[in-house]
Amino acid sequence: MTALPTLAAAKATAPAAGAASLVQSVDWLAITPVVLPAAVALVVLVADLFVPERRKPLLGWLSVAGLAAATATLIPLRAGDRATFCLTADPGACSYTADHFALVIQFLVLAGALVTALLSVTAVRDARMPAGEYWFLLLSSAAGAALLPASRDLATLIVALEVASLPAFALVGMRRGDRLSSEAALKFFLSSVTATAVSLMGVSFVYAATGSLHLTQVADRLEDVPGQLDTLAMAGVALTLVGFAFKTAAVPFHFWVPDTYVGAPLPIAGYLSVIGKAVGFTGLILVTVIAFPAYSDVWGPALAVLAALTMTLGNAAAVRQSPDRPNSAVRLLAWSSVGQAGYLLVPIAAAAYSGRDQIGSTVAYALMYGAVNLGAFSVAALVARTKPQNRISDYRGLYAQRPAAALALAFFLLCLAGLPPGLIGLFAKVTVFRAAVDAGLGWLAVVMAVNVVIALYYYLRWTALLFRSPEAPAEGARTKAPWPVSIAIAVTAVVSVVLSGAPQLVLRFASGSLFPL
């Protein structure tokens, strides 16, 4: 095995004519962000057999350390010019590419999984969930999610999607004996398996029409598909998008979201809302703007309609949540995430009309959304320790009881609403709005503007509740927040504040190409 240092080197090292080498070069540094969490997952699984029960929390901290190390390995890759697992006959066609797009999404995935792990340290102990299995599944899912943005062939994309998804099914149902948890896992599993089966059929159609699975080769061959295969290729494009649309919780593939979030442990609900969506949107971006640009007249209008339906239904359902209903806080965040998915779809749809550089707006918005939504779930995990029903009304007077947590949650909600001082939310929405206008999708921009106004109602209602007088004085001494949960809240709050003060840190991704030319 020889190292392949750069993407340019991959294209410059084509074998001589007649060469028959079938050995693919492997760039171990490029794949470290994926390999490291997978390796730590195996270590945790084996160590669980030998570690005594009283020392099981060490498995959690080992997982936290592994995710932190995996995130740090992105630093030497920041140039974004590495590729590996390339075809010996065509070094420009690689299965794994560590370009800027892949690195940004890998950072979102690994950093989000790290916050989830911090929240889970306490949750695993309190809920008496099996520690070894929990951490193995979380790390395995994170490894699959980190693989997906770097995948550049359809087979690797589907494998990465399933590696990220299959452990998530088990994580959702990890609370043994909990009916809601079991039902949520079953619903999530059945709907996801159906979507994956449809996507696999689409991939097989695309392969039959093009004879290749590598995204760049598929794109080239779809430009000149024989007439008798055009219908097959078009059907393959449409079916392939279904699985990724399911992961993004786009309407009408959203029905699993509310019950799954309610039934899952809160850290896993937050994980699905951010990392699960990142997986879906990443796959959607890769198959549309990299593999299927020749059929932009098919997926462009379809995604625009999906974006409008998703944001409208998500926000309408969030408005209808009753503050006194059990788990209404989690349900509101679930429906809010559906609405936010609609905004994230807008630049992808716009890329069909004005070029793939528009997807940078989705990446910028996803970074903002990831930080603030994980922060909101972190505060929800803290409140749920003393008020397990997690109703919106339980947050009344939170400022009087936990001022720091209340201020953090208020800031997260204002960012999601796009209101000052949550400037990053405002700028991210403006960026998405501009992408729609630049693409000539004026009607979609109007739909988005209306939905942003609708969303203000439920975000501001929840924010105002935090500062109202409590209905009754708190009884007894206030329980101390576990420090891992406090760290998760503090980290997400600091990141959100920094991004609001310096929005260019993420908005710069919206002003250029994240893919190599």
C-alpha positions as CSV (number, residue, x, y, z in Angstrom):
1,M,0.0,0.0,0.0
2,T,1.3,3.5,-0.9
3,A,0.2,6.8,0.4
4,L,-1.7,9.1,-1.9
5,P,-1.1,12.6,-0.5
6,T,-3.3,14.8,-2.6
7,L,-6.2,14.8,-5.0
8,A,-4.0,16.3,-7.7
9,A,-1.6,13.4,-7.2
10,A,-4.4,11.0,-7.7
11,K,-5.0,12.4,-11.1
12,A,-1.3,12.6,-11.9
13,T,-0.4,9.0,-11.1
14,A,-2.4,7.2,-13.8
15,P,-0.9,3.8,-14.6
16,A,1.0,3.3,-17.9
17,A,-0.9,1.9,-20.8
18,G,-1.5,-1.7,-20.4
19,A,-0.8,-1.7,-16.7
20,A,-2.8,-4.4,-14.9
21,S,-2.4,-3.4,-11.3
22,L,-5.5,-3.8,-9.3
23,V,-4.0,-2.5,-6.0
24,Q,-5.7,0.7,-4.9
25,S,-3.6,3.2,-2.9
26,V,-4.8,4.1,0.6
27,D,-4.4,7.4,2.3
28,W,-4.6,6.5,5.9
29,L,-4.6,10.1,7.1
30,A,-7.6,11.0,5.0
31,I,-9.7,8.2,6.4
32,T,-8.6,8.6,10.0
33,P,-11.8,10.6,11.0
34,V,-13.8,7.6,10.0
35,V,-11.5,4.8,11.1
36,L,-10.8,6.2,14.6
37,P,-14.4,6.2,15.9
38,A,-15.0,2.8,14.4
39,A,-11.8,1.5,16.1
40,V,-12.8,3.0,19.5
41,A,-16.3,1.4,19.1
42,L,-14.7,-2.0,18.8
43,V,-12.4,-1.3,21.8
44,V,-15.4,-0.2,23.9
45,L,-17.4,-3.3,22.9
46,V,-14.6,-5.7,23.9
47,A,-13.7,-3.7,27.1
48,D,-17.3,-4.0,28.2
49,L,-16.8,-7.7,28.7
50,F,-14.0,-7.2,31.2
51,V,-14.8,-3.9,32.9
52,P,-16.7,-4.3,36.2
53,E,-20.1,-2.7,36.6
54,R,-18.9,0.1,38.9
55,R,-16.4,1.2,36.3
56,K,-18.7,1.2,33.3
57,P,-18.7,5.1,33.2
58,L,-15.1,4.8,31.9
59,L,-16.5,3.4,28.7
60,G,-18.4,6.7,28.2
61,W,-15.3,8.8,28.8
62,L,-13.3,6.6,26.4
63,S,-16.0,7.3,23.8
64,V,-15.9,11.0,24.5
65,A,-12.1,11.0,24.1
66,G,-12.3,9.0,20.9
67,L,-14.8,11.4,19.3
68,A,-12.7,14.4,20.4
69,A,-9.6,12.8,18.9
70,A,-11.5,12.1,15.6
71,T,-12.6,15.7,15.4
72,A,-9.0,16.8,16.0
73,T,-7.8,14.7,13.1
74,L,-9.6,17.0,10.7
75,I,-7.0,19.7,11.3
76,P,-4.2,18.2,9.2
77,L,-6.7,17.6,6.4
78,R,-7.9,21.3,6.2
79,A,-6.4,21.8,2.8
80,G,-9.1,19.6,1.4
81,D,-7.0,18.1,-1.4
82,R,-6.8,14.4,-0.5
83,A,-8.5,11.4,-2.1
84,T,-8.1,7.6,-1.8
85,F,-9.6,4.3,-3.0
86,C,-9.3,5.5,-6.6
87,L,-9.7,3.3,-9.7
88,T,-6.4,2.2,-11.0
89,A,-7.6,2.7,-14.6
90,D,-9.1,6.1,-13.8
91,P,-7.4,7.8,-10.8
92,G,-9.8,10.7,-11.1
93,A,-12.6,8.4,-10.0
94,C,-12.2,7.9,-6.2
95,S,-14.5,6.3,-3.7
96,Y,-13.3,8.6,-0.8
97,T,-12.5,12.3,-1.2
98,A,-11.5,14.5,1.7
99,D,-12.4,17.8,0.0
100,H,-13.7,20.9,1.8
101,F,-17.3,19.8,1.6
102,A,-16.5,16.5,3.2
103,L,-14.4,18.1,6.0
104,V,-17.0,20.6,7.0
105,I,-19.7,18.0,7.2
106,Q,-17.4,15.6,9.1
107,F,-16.7,18.4,11.6
108,L,-20.5,18.9,12.1
109,V,-21.0,15.1,12.5
110,L,-18.1,14.4,14.9
111,A,-18.6,17.6,17.0
112,G,-22.3,16.9,17.2
113,A,-21.6,13.3,18.2
114,L,-19.2,14.6,20.9
115,V,-21.9,16.8,22.4
116,T,-24.3,13.9,22.3
117,A,-21.7,11.7,24.1
118,L,-21.4,14.4,26.8
119,L,-25.2,14.4,27.3
120,S,-25.2,10.6,27.3
121,V,-22.7,10.0,30.1
122,T,-25.3,10.9,32.7
123,A,-28.3,9.6,30.7
124,V,-26.8,6.1,30.4
125,R,-26.2,5.8,34.1
126,D,-29.5,7.3,35.2
127,A,-31.7,5.2,32.8
128,R,-29.6,2.1,33.5
129,M,-29.0,1.5,29.8
130,P,-26.4,-1.1,28.9
131,A,-23.2,1.0,28.6
132,G,-21.2,-1.1,26.3
133,E,-23.9,-1.6,23.7
134,Y,-24.9,2.1,23.9
135,W,-21.4,3.5,23.3
136,F,-20.6,0.9,20.6
137,L,-23.8,1.9,18.7
138,L,-23.2,5.6,19.0
139,L,-19.6,5.4,17.8
140,S,-20.6,3.1,15.0
141,S,-23.3,5.5,13.8
142,A,-20.9,8.4,14.1
143,A,-18.4,6.6,11.9
144,G,-21.0,5.9,9.2
145,A,-22.1,9.5,9.3
146,A,-18.5,10.7,9.0
147,L,-18.0,8.3,6.0
148,L,-21.0,9.5,4.0
149,P,-19.8,13.1,3.1
150,A,-16.5,11.7,1.8
151,S,-18.2,9.0,-0.3
152,R,-18.0,9.4,-4.0
153,D,-19.7,6.3,-5.3
154,L,-23.2,5.2,-4.9
155,A,-22.3,1.9,-3.2
156,T,-20.3,3.6,-0.5
157,L,-23.0,6.2,-0.1
158,I,-25.7,3.5,0.6
159,V,-23.3,1.5,2.9
160,A,-22.5,4.7,4.8
161,L,-26.1,5.6,5.1
162,E,-27.0,2.2,6.6
163,V,-24.0,2.2,8.9
164,A,-25.2,5.5,10.3
165,S,-28.8,4.4,10.4
166,L,-28.9,0.8,11.7
167,P,-27.2,1.6,15.1
168,A,-29.6,4.6,15.5
169,F,-32.6,2.2,15.4
170,A,-31.2,0.3,18.4
171,L,-30.3,3.5,20.2
172,V,-33.9,4.8,19.9
173,G,-35.2,1.6,21.5
174,M,-32.4,1.4,24.2
175,R,-34.7,2.1,27.1
176,R,-35.8,-1.4,27.8
177,G,-39.3,-1.9,29.1
178,D,-40.4,1.5,27.8
179,R,-43.4,1.1,25.4
180,L,-42.9,4.5,23.8
181,S,-39.2,3.7,23.1
182,S,-40.0,0.3,21.6
183,E,-42.7,1.7,19.3
184,A,-40.5,4.6,18.2
185,A,-37.7,2.2,17.3
186,L,-40.0,-0.1,15.4
187,K,-41.6,2.8,13.4
188,F,-38.2,4.3,12.7
189,F,-36.9,0.9,11.5
190,L,-39.7,-0.1,9.3
191,S,-40.0,3.2,7.5
192,S,-36.2,3.5,7.1
193,V,-35.9,0.0,5.7
194,T,-38.6,0.7,3.1
195,A,-36.9,3.9,2.0
196,T,-33.6,2.2,1.7
197,A,-35.1,-0.6,-0.4
198,V,-36.5,2.0,-2.8
199,S,-33.1,3.8,-2.9
200,L,-31.3,0.5,-3.7
201,M,-33.7,-0.1,-6.6
202,G,-33.0,3.4,-7.9
203,V,-29.2,2.8,-7.6
204,S,-29.6,-0.4,-9.6
205,F,-31.5,1.4,-12.3
206,V,-28.8,4.1,-12.5
207,Y,-26.1,1.4,-12.7
208,A,-28.0,-0.4,-15.4
209,A,-28.2,2.9,-17.4
210,T,-24.6,4.1,-16.9
211,G,-22.5,1.0,-16.1
212,S,-20.8,2.8,-13.2
213,L,-21.3,3.6,-9.5
214,H,-18.7,6.4,-9.2
215,L,-20.5,9.8,-9.0
216,T,-18.3,11.6,-11.5
217,Q,-18.6,8.8,-14.1
218,V,-22.3,8.6,-13.5
219,A,-22.6,12.3,-14.2
220,D,-20.6,12.0,-17.4
221,R,-22.6,9.1,-18.7
222,L,-26.0,10.5,-17.8
223,E,-25.2,13.3,-20.2
224,D,-25.5,10.9,-23.1
225,V,-27.9,8.1,-22.1
226,P,-29.3,6.1,-25.0
227,G,-32.9,6.9,-25.7
228,Q,-34.2,3.5,-24.7
229,L,-32.5,3.9,-21.3
230,D,-33.7,7.4,-20.6
231,T,-36.8,6.4,-18.7
232,L,-34.9,3.8,-16.7
233,A,-32.3,6.5,-15.8
234,M,-34.9,9.0,-14.8
235,A,-36.7,6.5,-12.6
236,G,-33.4,5.6,-11.0
237,V,-32.7,9.2,-10.2
238,A,-36.1,9.7,-8.6
239,L,-36.0,6.5,-6.6
240,T,-32.4,7.1,-5.3
241,L,-33.5,10.4,-3.8
242,V,-36.2,8.8,-1.7
243,G,-33.9,7.3,0.9
244,F,-32.0,10.6,1.4
245,A,-35.3,12.5,1.5
246,F,-36.4,10.2,4.3
247,K,-33.3,11.0,6.4
248,T,-33.9,14.7,5.9
249,A,-37.5,14.3,7.3
250,A,-38.9,15.9,4.2
251,V,-42.6,15.7,3.7
252,P,-44.1,13.2,3.0
253,F,-41.3,11.1,4.5
254,H,-41.5,12.9,7.9
255,F,-44.1,10.8,9.7
256,W,-41.6,8.9,11.9
257,V,-40.1,12.1,13.4
258,P,-42.4,13.1,16.3
259,D,-42.9,9.7,17.8
260,T,-39.2,8.7,17.3
261,Y,-38.0,11.8,19.1
262,V,-40.4,11.3,22.0
263,G,-39.6,7.6,22.4
264,A,-35.8,8.0,22.1
265,P,-33.5,9.0,25.0
266,L,-33.1,12.8,24.8
267,P,-29.4,12.8,23.7
268,I,-30.4,10.4,20.8
269,A,-33.3,12.7,19.8
270,G,-30.8,15.6,19.6
271,Y,-28.4,13.3,17.7
272,L,-31.1,12.4,15.1
273,S,-32.2,16.0,14.8
274,V,-28.7,17.2,13.8
275,I,-26.4,14.3,12.7
276,G,-29.3,12.3,11.2
277,K,-30.3,15.3,9.1
278,A,-26.7,16.0,8.2
279,V,-26.5,12.5,6.8
280,G,-29.6,12.9,4.7
281,F,-28.7,16.4,3.3
282,T,-25.2,15.3,2.6
283,G,-26.3,12.3,0.6
284,L,-29.0,14.4,-1.2
285,I,-26.4,17.0,-2.2
286,L,-23.9,14.4,-3.5
287,V,-26.4,12.5,-5.6
288,T,-28.1,15.6,-7.0
289,V,-25.3,18.2,-7.8
290,I,-22.4,15.7,-8.3
291,A,-24.0,12.6,-9.8
292,F,-27.3,13.7,-11.4
293,P,-26.8,17.3,-12.8
294,A,-28.0,16.0,-16.2
295,Y,-31.5,15.5,-14.6
296,S,-31.7,18.7,-12.8
297,D,-35.0,19.4,-14.6
298,V,-36.3,16.3,-12.7
299,W,-35.0,16.8,-9.1
300,G,-34.9,20.6,-9.1
301,P,-38.7,21.2,-9.2
302,A,-39.3,18.1,-7.0
303,L,-37.0,19.4,-4.3
304,A,-38.5,22.9,-4.5
305,V,-42.0,21.5,-3.9
306,L,-40.7,19.3,-1.1
307,A,-39.0,22.3,0.5
308,A,-42.3,24.3,0.5
309,L,-44.4,21.4,1.8
310,T,-41.8,20.5,4.5
311,M,-41.4,23.9,6.0
312,T,-45.1,24.6,5.9
313,L,-46.3,21.4,7.5
314,G,-43.5,21.4,10.1
315,N,-44.2,24.9,11.3
316,A,-48.0,24.4,11.2
317,A,-47.7,21.3,13.4
318,A,-45.3,23.0,15.8
319,V,-47.8,25.9,16.3
320,R,-50.4,23.4,17.3
321,Q,-48.5,21.9,20.2
322,S,-50.3,22.3,23.5
323,P,-47.9,23.5,26.3
324,D,-49.6,21.1,28.9
325,R,-49.3,18.0,26.8
326,P,-46.7,15.4,28.0
327,N,-43.5,15.6,25.9
328,S,-44.8,18.7,24.2
329,A,-41.3,20.3,24.4
330,V,-39.7,17.4,22.5
331,R,-42.6,17.3,20.0
332,L,-42.2,21.0,19.3
333,L,-38.5,20.6,18.7
334,A,-39.3,17.6,16.5
335,W,-41.8,19.5,14.3
336,S,-39.4,22.5,14.4
337,S,-36.7,20.3,12.9
338,V,-39.1,19.3,10.1
339,G,-39.7,23.0,9.4
340,Q,-35.9,23.7,9.5
341,A,-35.4,20.8,7.0
342,G,-37.6,22.7,4.6
343,Y,-35.2,25.7,4.8
344,L,-32.2,23.4,4.3
345,L,-33.8,22.0,1.1
346,V,-34.1,25.4,-0.5
347,P,-30.5,25.9,-1.7
348,I,-30.3,22.3,-3.0
349,A,-33.3,22.9,-5.1
350,A,-31.8,26.3,-6.2
351,A,-28.7,24.4,-7.3
352,A,-30.7,22.9,-10.2
353,Y,-31.2,26.4,-11.6
354,S,-28.1,28.4,-10.8
355,G,-25.2,26.0,-10.2
356,R,-24.0,23.7,-7.4
357,D,-22.2,26.6,-5.6
358,Q,-25.7,27.3,-4.1
359,I,-25.4,24.3,-1.8
360,G,-22.9,26.2,0.3
361,S,-25.9,28.0,1.8
362,T,-27.3,24.6,3.0
363,V,-23.9,23.9,4.6
364,A,-23.7,27.2,6.4
365,Y,-27.3,26.9,7.6
366,A,-26.7,23.3,8.8
367,L,-23.7,24.5,10.9
368,M,-25.8,27.1,12.6
369,Y,-28.7,24.8,13.1
370,G,-26.5,22.0,14.5
371,A,-25.0,24.2,17.2
372,V,-28.3,25.8,18.4
373,N,-30.5,22.7,18.1
374,L,-28.1,20.5,20.1
375,G,-28.0,23.3,22.6
376,A,-31.8,23.3,22.9
377,F,-31.8,19.5,23.4
378,S,-29.1,19.9,26.0
379,V,-31.2,22.3,28.1
380,A,-34.2,19.9,27.6
381,A,-32.1,17.1,29.0
382,L,-31.3,19.2,32.0
383,V,-34.9,20.1,32.7
384,A,-36.1,16.5,32.2
385,R,-34.0,15.4,35.2
386,T,-36.5,17.1,37.5
387,K,-39.5,17.3,35.2
388,P,-39.5,14.0,33.2
389,Q,-42.8,14.8,31.4
390,N,-41.0,17.5,29.5
391,R,-44.0,19.7,28.8
392,I,-43.5,23.2,27.5
393,S,-45.3,24.5,30.6
394,D,-42.5,22.9,32.7
395,Y,-40.2,25.7,31.4
396,R,-42.3,28.4,33.0
397,G,-40.1,30.4,35.3
398,L,-36.9,28.5,34.4
399,Y,-35.0,31.8,34.7
400,A,-35.8,32.1,38.3
401,Q,-34.6,28.5,39.0
402,R,-31.7,28.1,36.5
403,P,-30.8,31.5,35.0
404,A,-27.9,30.3,32.9
405,A,-29.8,27.5,31.3
406,A,-32.8,29.8,30.7
407,L,-30.7,32.4,29.0
408,A,-28.9,29.8,26.9
409,L,-32.3,28.2,25.8
410,A,-33.7,31.7,25.0
411,F,-30.7,32.4,22.8
412,F,-31.0,29.1,21.0
413,L,-34.7,29.7,20.3
414,L,-34.0,33.2,19.1
415,C,-31.3,31.8,16.7
416,L,-33.8,29.2,15.4
417,A,-36.3,32.0,14.9
418,G,-33.8,34.3,13.2
419,L,-34.2,37.2,15.7
420,P,-31.6,39.4,17.4
421,P,-29.4,38.8,19.3
422,G,-29.4,35.4,17.5
423,L,-27.8,37.1,14.5
424,I,-26.4,33.8,13.1
425,G,-29.9,32.5,12.6
426,L,-31.0,35.7,10.9
427,F,-28.0,35.8,8.5
428,A,-28.3,32.1,7.8
429,K,-32.0,32.5,6.8
430,V,-31.1,35.6,4.6
431,T,-28.4,33.4,2.9
432,V,-31.0,30.7,2.1
433,F,-33.5,33.3,1.0
434,R,-31.0,34.8,-1.3
435,A,-30.2,31.4,-2.9
436,A,-33.9,31.0,-3.8
437,V,-34.1,34.5,-5.3
438,D,-30.9,34.2,-7.3
439,A,-32.2,30.9,-8.7
440,G,-35.4,32.5,-9.9
441,L,-37.5,30.7,-7.3
442,G,-39.4,33.8,-6.1
443,W,-42.5,31.8,-5.2
444,L,-40.3,29.6,-2.9
445,A,-38.8,32.6,-1.3
446,V,-42.3,34.0,-0.5
447,V,-43.3,30.6,1.0
448,M,-40.1,30.7,3.2
449,A,-40.8,34.2,4.3
450,V,-44.3,33.3,5.4
451,N,-43.1,30.3,7.3
452,V,-40.4,32.3,9.1
453,V,-43.2,34.6,10.4
454,I,-45.3,31.5,11.5
455,A,-42.3,30.1,13.3
456,L,-41.8,33.3,15.3
457,Y,-45.1,32.5,17.2
458,Y,-44.0,29.3,18.8
459,Y,-40.4,30.2,19.3
460,L,-41.3,33.5,21.0
461,R,-44.1,31.9,23.1
462,W,-41.6,29.4,24.5
463,T,-39.0,32.1,25.1
464,A,-41.4,34.3,26.9
465,L,-42.4,31.4,29.2
466,L,-38.9,31.1,30.5
467,F,-39.0,34.5,32.1
468,R,-42.5,34.4,33.6
469,S,-43.1,33.9,37.3
470,P,-43.3,30.3,38.3
471,E,-46.8,29.0,39.0
472,A,-45.6,27.7,42.4
473,P,-42.4,28.1,44.3
474,A,-39.9,25.2,43.9
475,E,-40.0,22.7,46.7
476,G,-36.7,21.7,48.3
477,A,-33.2,22.5,47.2
478,R,-32.5,22.8,43.6
479,T,-30.6,19.7,42.2
480,K,-27.2,20.4,40.9
481,A,-26.8,20.0,37.1
482,P,-24.4,17.2,36.1
483,W,-21.2,18.7,34.9
484,P,-21.2,16.8,31.5
485,V,-24.6,18.3,30.7
486,S,-23.4,21.7,31.9
487,I,-20.4,21.4,29.6
488,A,-22.6,20.5,26.6
489,I,-24.9,23.5,27.3
490,A,-21.9,25.8,27.7
491,V,-20.1,24.7,24.6
492,T,-23.1,25.0,22.3
493,A,-24.0,28.4,23.9
494,V,-20.5,29.7,23.4
495,V,-20.4,28.5,19.8
496,S,-23.7,30.1,19.1
497,V,-22.7,33.4,20.6
498,V,-19.4,33.4,18.7
499,L,-21.2,32.6,15.4
500,S,-23.6,35.5,16.1
501,G,-20.7,37.8,16.7
502,A,-18.7,36.6,13.8
503,P,-21.2,35.0,11.3
504,Q,-18.6,35.0,8.6
505,L,-17.1,31.9,10.2
506,V,-19.9,29.8,8.6
507,L,-21.4,32.2,6.1
508,R,-18.1,32.1,4.1
509,F,-19.1,28.5,3.0
510,A,-22.1,30.0,1.1
511,S,-19.9,32.2,-1.1
512,G,-17.8,29.7,-3.0
513,S,-17.4,26.1,-4.2
514,L,-16.8,23.4,-1.6
515,F,-16.0,20.9,-4.3
516,P,-12.8,20.7,-6.3
517,L,-13.1,21.9,-9.9
